[in-house]
Amino acid sequence: MPASDSGSSEDLQPIAGIDRLIHEPARLMIMAYLYVVESANFLFLMHQTGLTAGNLSSHTSKLEAAGYIEVVKEFVDRKPHTMLRLTGAGRDAFREYREGMMQVLGGDD
């Protein structure tokens, strides 16, 4: 059966509104971890996600530019220390992302 006959295009309509910035797997992991904690340091996120420092930095920069996360850099005992947390807009965006994905994937089969 052709794909066009297998279901209504209305069933997939919510996927058109999915936030593509969050949908990228590495950024989705970062957002998910930050959603459940108040804040996390860079090394914790690096270990939890399995991303390299460069990859994590690149993805967090994109999320920060979108206003989804706040990055606070400081020195603790003369060593750099980077903390990350979701902004209000980031928390809202992640909640909307989850709801949209649940609509797409939670069909009543």
C-alpha positions in Angstrom: 0.0 0.0 0.0 1.4 3.4 -0.9 2.5 5.7 2.0 -0.3 8.1 1.1 -2.9 5.4 1.6 -1.6 4.2 5.0 -3.0 7.1 7.1 -4.2 10.6 7.2 -1.7 13.4 6.7 -3.5 15.1 9.6 -2.1 12.4 11.9 1.5 13.7 11.2 0.6 17.4 11.2 2.1 18.0 14.7 5.5 16.9 13.4 5.7 19.9 11.2 5.7 22.1 14.3 8.5 20.2 16.1 11.4 22.4 17.2 14.2 21.2 14.9 16.8 22.8 17.1 15.8 20.6 20.0 15.1 17.6 17.8 18.8 17.0 17.0 19.9 14.0 19.2 22.8 15.7 21.1 20.8 18.8 21.8 17.8 16.7 22.8 20.0 14.9 25.4 21.3 18.2 26.8 17.8 19.7 27.0 16.4 16.5 28.7 19.1 16.4 31.3 18.7 20.1 32.1 14.9 19.8 32.2 15.1 17.4 35.2 17.8 19.3 37.2 18.1 22.9 38.2 21.5 23.3 36.7 24.5 21.1 35.7 28.2 21.7 35.2 29.8 21.2 31.8 31.8 18.1 32.9 28.7 16.4 34.3 26.8 16.9 31.0 29.8 15.8 29.0 30.0 12.5 30.9 26.2 12.0 30.9 25.8 12.6 27.2 29.0 11.0 26.0 29.8 14.0 23.9 33.3 15.4 23.5 34.0 18.8 25.0 34.0 20.4 21.5 30.7 18.8 20.5 29.1 19.7 23.8 30.4 23.3 23.5 29.1 23.6 19.9 25.6 22.3 20.8 25.3 24.4 24.0 26.3 27.5 22.0 23.4 26.9 19.6 21.0 26.4 22.5 22.3 29.5 24.2 22.0 31.6 21.1 18.3 30.5 20.8 17.8 31.6 24.4 17.1 28.0 25.6 19.9 27.7 28.1 22.0 30.0 30.2 25.7 29.4 30.4 27.6 30.8 33.5 31.4 30.7 33.3 33.5 31.4 36.4 36.7 30.4 38.1 36.7 28.1 41.2 40.1 27.8 42.8 41.7 29.3 39.6 40.1 26.6 37.4 37.4 27.3 34.9 33.9 26.2 35.9 30.9 26.3 33.6 27.3 25.9 34.8 24.4 25.4 32.4 20.6 25.7 33.1 17.5 26.0 31.1 15.9 29.4 30.8 12.2 29.9 31.2 11.9 29.9 27.4 14.0 26.7 27.2 11.8 25.0 29.7 8.7 26.0 27.8 10.2 25.0 24.4 11.2 21.6 25.8 7.7 21.0 27.2 6.1 22.0 23.9 8.6 19.6 22.1 7.6 16.7 24.4 3.9 17.4 23.9 4.3 17.6 20.1 6.3 14.3 20.0 3.7 12.6 22.2 1.0 13.7 19.8 2.9 12.2 16.9 4.0 9.0 18.6 1.1 8.4 20.9 -1.4 7.4 18.3 -4.2 5.1 19.3 -3.3 1.9 17.4 
